[in-house]
């Protein structure tokens, strides 16, 4: 045990030296003797680097050639949206290649810089250095210059790619504005309808021939294997769909009486997933498998994709409407409407989705049958006007529920809803005016975007409230998941809930950003720009010679917390399983477990820092600032930390000891980094800074052992026999099981008191912590023995002598003559 204690003390002293020496290492850097030579294989390393650099240079030449071709293609006047999108995708690919070229050479540059740093600074003031060191320095400097030139070339190419990308984005916005501002014939003009009627027979004949060829081609290409495969996928898919529907029914059954608003949002989102996403996705999956097998004729594939998209649009809008309105299920209804109002508005919204889907199918049929321009303008105008009409009817139905909405949503919610109504009426006015005046493209665009924005915002609300509901119902203190986390990881319920809220906040922010992307992209904002910004941030932002990568930082934080969790698990295993099985005392077990915890945290931090690639030798400035901070206000924290290490190593006190500090006394429960926790006998916790336990006097009842002495003071009357009293006290002490026979008990005649003969019984206990109970037992037993022996424990007495009592007697008993 003594050897193990010495080993633990040595380990903790080493930890202390590591902490003290770390700041000196940061401040001093990694100064190396300039005469130290680099690796003898430096020439081979330089040759290998030249080969890699040549490969990167060849890649950059290819990127330059492709960039010049794209720039030449961009100079053409007539560029449609599809061509601009292809140019943007090719530029994005070139940007990725350029970044990869920089990443390929960047680590070698860092390695050569480290080798140059090992040589130390170049001599100044005419001083010389060994020729070999000077030659190696020249080789490294030349190679670093070539690397910097290659990296600079790659960065220049990247800047040119970004400029070309920006020009394409501007051109796409201009093209978008031109398309919206194009004016066609007003629908009030009968010419447009005459052209459509004239082209209708030819279009109908072409459509009939197309459908006939598509059906015959499909039947001739369809095989048993393809049909069975599609059937198997369909059965598996609808089985999964049935499982989701059962979960939705379970959620509703669990809340038959009443559902909270967040639970309704969760049920609504699940309904959207089941009915609005999984169903059309399953159909698309089956058709996609058949398409990959070559079952569909080439020309029918585009129409099928449009039809699947139309089915998806109808199913998705219908599921969103059911989530909020639920005409037949008031229990899960989110919007405060009556059954009649919910059913009416729901039908209107599904009709809007039907109009949009039908318009997409008719437009694709027009492309297949080579319809005239008037046909596209007419279908777009009719679709926009139908959407506006249905929205007007739905808005009027909603206006009829004004009082219900205001009473349920409150004043603030009603004002917000009123603002949304104003925006919708403005959009409807724009749609109608644009369609009537001939701006069919603008009317069709605004109509589709109005519906799309409404659907996206509704979905965002479902997702945000579901996230909040998930955190509340899963991570709240007392839930099964929270108890499991507390049992396995050791986190309290409140800590788990706070972590859940933080992660939920990040998820909500991500959902809002994605919604913003989906809303803004159709208005001319390029999704590639968003992805480029995100990629630039995640890949790293270079500031000077330092690259800040959020992904690397988050990964390093994750590595640290994983290491921290592993350390806690190992420490808990030592504390609860291994150490209790040894013969070590509780205090030494606590010291070993605490030391392992400190060591594990240090290792986890070092692993995280090494993953980021942070050079510790560059932390001299931070170490200097930290030293100033310690000098001004952190010295007490450092003092307590070092004092804690001393307590664990020297062990003047340890967990389980009974100590007295000032006016407080109790049992040491835990020695932490900054302070020590003492539990008093009243079950109160006293937190004492570690420095106080080192610098002030501390009485430790159980430092070396639990052996202790108790004293029992007894006073008897002067009529008692002192020797009999002594024998009774010794007999009582010897008969008690907790009093040691050696050292043997002793009784001392202390003094002649004012009203009693005073004796003291001294006895020793194996566990001084039981002293209060033993003294109580002795008092009961001694009192019983004294009564049996007729020995009296006197009450303090005092005699009062009055010299002249006559005035007092006369005052109490007046003379008879005075009474008469």
Order of alpha helices (4+ residues) and beta strands (2+ residues): alpha-alpha-alpha-alpha-alpha-alpha-alpha-alpha-alpha-alpha-alpha-alpha-alpha-alpha-alpha-alpha-beta-beta-alpha-alpha-alpha-alpha-beta-beta-beta-beta-alpha-beta-beta-alpha-beta-beta-alpha-alpha-alpha
